[in-house]
Amino acid sequence: MSPARSCQTGSELAVDFVIRRRWYRAATALADAAGIVNDNGIMTDTHGRTSAPHVWAAGDLRVLPYRGGRIRLESVPNAIDRPKLVAENIMGAEKEYVAKPWFWSDQYDVNCRSQG
């Protein structure tokens, strides 16, 4: 065991390992400056349109409607699928993005992946 420092008190604890999760806040300064509505990501409709006329969003900063709420999806499958769909929509396709279920995990030397 090695010591780990507590984030809140500064005290040390003997631990075997530490799991650390980092939360990232979306970098929305450009959207803010342009007057585009965002909430820890650029708000879009299911087609990728933002609140600004003729401005679309396709990447991980996009917050889209999902099951009656809103979600920012950050995954490789979504990062590949969304820009393609938004590009088609910019050209007039009017397709709605439907998030696909996915799973990815590395367990020792085994990699498990599944996409619905």
N, C-alpha and C positions, 0 to 999 in steps of 0.2 A: 504494500500500500504506500501511496505517496500523498503528501498533503495537498489539499485543494482549498483555495480561499473562497469564502462565502461572498457572493455578490452584494448582499445587503449589509452584513455586519462587519466584514473584514476578518472574521475569525477563520481558523484553519480546521479542516476536518480530514480524517484519514479515509481515503477512498481507493478503490481498485481502478475505477475509470470514471470519466465524466462525459455526459451527453450534453452537447451544447446546441441550442437552436438559435439561429440568428433571424430576426425579423427585419425585413427590408421595407422601407417606405418608398413608394414609387417616386421617381424624379419627374415631377410634373411642372417644373418652372416654365418651360416653353409653352405648355398648354395654358397655364395660368396667364402668361403674358398675352396669349392670343385670345383670351376670354372663353376658352373651351371648358365646359363643365367637367370636373373630375372629382373623385373621392378616393384617394390612394390609388389612382389609375384613371385613365381617360374613359369617360362614360360613353358608350356607344349603343346603338340598337343592334338587333340580331344580324344586320347586314354589314355593320362596321362603320356606319355614319356617326359622326360626333355631333355636338350641338352647334358647331360652326358650319355654315353652308360650304359645300365642296371640300370638306376636310374629313378624311377617313382615318381610322386607326386599325392596325392589324396585329401588333406585337403583344408581348407579355404585359404591357401597361394597360391594355384594353380591359375595361370592366363591362361585362355583357349581361343581359338578362338571363336568368337561370332559375327554373323551378319557382317562379313567383318572386324571386329576389334578384340579387346581382352578385356576380362572382368574377374574380380575376384569376384566370387559369394560367399557371406557369408550368408548362411541360413541353417536352420535345414534340410529341404528336400535335399538340395545339399550336405550337410555334411554326410547324410546317403547314398544317391545314388552313389556319386562319388567313395568312397572307394570300394564299392562292384564291380562296373564296372572296376576300375583299377585292383583290385585283379583278376578278370576274365581275363583281358588283359595280366597281368603278366603270367598267365597260358596259353596264346595263343589265347584268344577269338577274338581279333581284333575288338572289338565293339567301336563305337564312342559315346562319351558322348553328349547327346542333353539336354540342360537345359530345365527344365519344368517350365512353368509359375506358380507363386505362390503368395499368398496374405495372410497377417496375420495382424490383428489389434485388440487391446483391446480398447474398448470404454466403459468406466465406468464398469459395471458388465457384459458386453457382449463381448465374444471373437468370432471374425470372422476369419475363415480359409478357404482357397480354394487352391487346387493344381490341375493343368491341366493335 
